[in-house]
Amino acid sequence: MVATEASIDSPHKFTAHQKKVVFAAAIGNVVEWVDWGLYAVFVKLISQEFFPAGDSVASLLTTLGFFAIGFIMRPVGAAILGAYADKFGRKKGLILSISMMSGSALVMALTPSYAVIGVWATAILLLCRLVQGFSAGGEFGSSSALLVESAGKGRRAFAGSWQQVSVAGGTLIASFMGTTFTWFLSPESLLDWGWRLAFIVGAALGLIGIWLRVTVNETEAFIKHKPAVTSQVHPLKAMLVHHPKAALRVAGITIAGTLTYYIWLNYLPTYANITTGIPLKDAFLSQTISIAVFMVLLPFAGMLSDKIGRKKTLSAFAIGFILFSYPLLAMLNNNFWSLLFVQLVGIIFLLGYSCNCAAIMAEQFPPEVRATGIALPYALAVAIFGGTAPYITTWMHFNGFINYIWLYVAVAALISLIVYMCMPETNNADFE
């Protein structure tokens, strides 16, 4: 039984159905992003397992290149899985995406090293990252549409913030695994089997995510517009032809958000280890604490956006990184507390983007193209600016441009700030 239209429009509280949707979507999303985040957490170990011994810098850069290549498939997955979710339902799209993500994690865990099967190990790793990128591309649009369409009026950013809470939750679990394994396993055991065990656990969690997504009901917005969807042109074509400005706006909204997210919440521990020599166990502990704080604060930031608007909270995020990217990155040294401070300040700014992104992107499109409209331009921006961030920052460090990394971040924030200032406020706009 789906929620009634009246319950969906209620500004005061979530119905039992809405709570179930938020819970099921969020937990399933957590599992999806555990599998995705484990690669970033164990990237240094993976580089030693899937590439020939020798130049460790070249192997690390190649492994980070595979991280970026995975993002190339995100727009493809966004176009195909987004259209699938617009035609056949958010629920079916989400079940398909999590199955591919978890299956790929299991294959990576079981693939022999380069020393055993040679270049085939590298090829299998690449294939798995391409499949995971395809899955991730469809995940964001479908889960955002499901959450925001199930929210009451005046609660869309709060409901949508749980998409990012769950992404951070997946990253937190992956980070916790990294912290636990590096603290309690010897370097030899960690390289030999420890990181593989983490991927097996992530794949097993996928079964929980699939079960939760099977039990959730489809949104009323999709059911109401399904006749129009089945009779219209392909959702991708409809989005590109009838909503090109909205698609460009979503891409612009995403640029700074994805760049800072992947630097501050995913890659900063490895970056700090490479540039300052801080032990990985200390860096992962800092990351784990920061992500936990981020998760706790996100729903409150969503409430603030529902109260004062999308433009103000997004602009605060961008201005923060324009002004403080340089002093924050310059503060990094071989010290746990300085790294923790840098991460915490960054995630406070990042709240302004992450609490808004699902809701404001959903607010740009009608239901019949919503999943595609969210997923494709978002995935393109993430592929260009988010997926390449770890590679570019590492390359800049090893090629003498470390003092300009702050400028890379600040310019991206400035571009998105211009978009935020020019776009219409959608906080109180009509929504189906």
C-alpha positions, 0 to 999 in steps of 0.5 A, a space after each residue: 500500500 502506497 501513501 496517499 497524496 495527502 500524506 505526501 503533501 503533509 508538511 508536518 511529519 512523515 507517515 509510516 510509509 514515508 519512514 519505511 521508504 527513507 529507511 529502506 532506501 538509505 540502508 540499501 544505499 549504505 551497502 551500495 557505497 560500502 562496496 564503492 568506497 572500499 576501493 578508495 580506502 584500500 587503493 594503495 594495497 590494490 595497486 600492489 596486488 594488481 600491477 607488476 612490482 617495481 615503480 610504486 608511484 606508477 602503480 599507485 597512479 595507474 590504480 587511481 586512474 582505474 578509480 577515475 575510469 570507473 567514473 567514465 561508466 557513471 554517465 552510461 549507467 546514469 543514462 541507461 539505469 536512469 531511463 530504466 527507473 523512469 520507465 519501470 520504477 525506482 524500486 526495480 532500478 535500485 535492485 538492479 544497481 545494487 546487484 551489480 555493485 555487490 557482485 563486482 566487489 565479490 569478483 575483485 575479492 576473489 581475483 588472484 594477484 598479478 603475481 599469480 595470473 599476470 595481466 589478467 588480474 589488471 583486466 579483471 580489476 578494470 572490468 569490475 570498476 567499469 561495472 561498479 561505475 555503471 551501477 553507481 551512475 544509476 544509483 544516485 538518480 533512482 535513490 534521490 527520486 525515491 526519497 524526495 518523491 516520498 517526502 512531505 512538502 517542506 521536508 524534501 531537503 531533509 528526506 533527500 539528505 538521507 541519500 547523502 547520509 547513506 552515502 557517507 554511511 557506506 564511506 564510514 563503514 569502508 573507512 572503519 574497515 580500513 581503520 580496523 584492519 590497519 590497526 589489528 593486522 600486520 602489513 603482510 596480512 593486510 596485503 595478503 588477505 585483509 583487504 580481500 576480506 573487507 570486499 567479501 564483507 561488502 559483497 555479503 552486505 549487498 544481500 541485505 540491501 537487495 532484500 530491503 529494496 524488494 520490500 519497499 513500495 513504489 512512489 505514488 508520483 511514479 505510479 501516477 505518471 506511469 501511463 504518460 511515461 510508457 506512452 512518451 518518447 524515451 526518457 533520455 531523449 525527453 530530458 535532453 529535448 525538453 529540459 536542457 537548462 535544468 540538466 545543465 543546472 544540475 551539472 553546475 550544482 555538482 561541480 564543486 560538491 563532487 570535487 570537494 567530497 572526493 578530496 575531503 571524505 574519500 581521498 584525504 587520508 591517502 593524500 595526507 599519507 603521501 604528502 606528509 608521511 602521517 601513518 595510514 592508521 591515524 589518517 583513517 581514524 581521522 576520516 572515520 571520525 569526520 564522516 561520523 560527524 558529517 552523517 549526524 549533522 546532515 539531516 539538521 542541515 537538510 532541515 535548515 535548507 527546508 527553512 531558509 532555502 537552497 540558494 543560501 545553504 549552497 552558497 555558504 558551502 561554495 564561499 567556505 571553500 573559496 576562502 579557506 581551501 588554501 589555509 586548510 590544505 596548508 595546515 596539513 602535517 604529520 599530525 593526527 589533530 591537524 588532519 582531523 581539524 582540516 577534515 572537520 572544517 571541510 565537512 562543515 562547509 560540505 554540508 551546504 551542498 550534500 544536504 541539498 543535492 538530492 532535493 534540488 536536483 529532483 526539483 528541476 524535473 517532472 516525474 516522467 524524466 526525474 531519475 534520468 534528469 538527476 542521474 545523467 548530468 550529475 554523473 557527467 559532472 562527477 566523472 569529470 570533476 570527482 572521479 579525477 580528483 584523487 588522480 589529479 591531486 596526486 599527480 600535482 604533488 609528484 610533479 611539483 604543483 602541490 601549492 596549487 591544489 587549493 586553487 583547483 578546489 577554489 576555482 571549482 567552488 567559484 564556478 558552482 557559486 555562480 550557478 547557485 546565485 543565478 538559479 531560481 529558488 525551488 524550496 517552496 516550488 510546486 512538486 509532484 
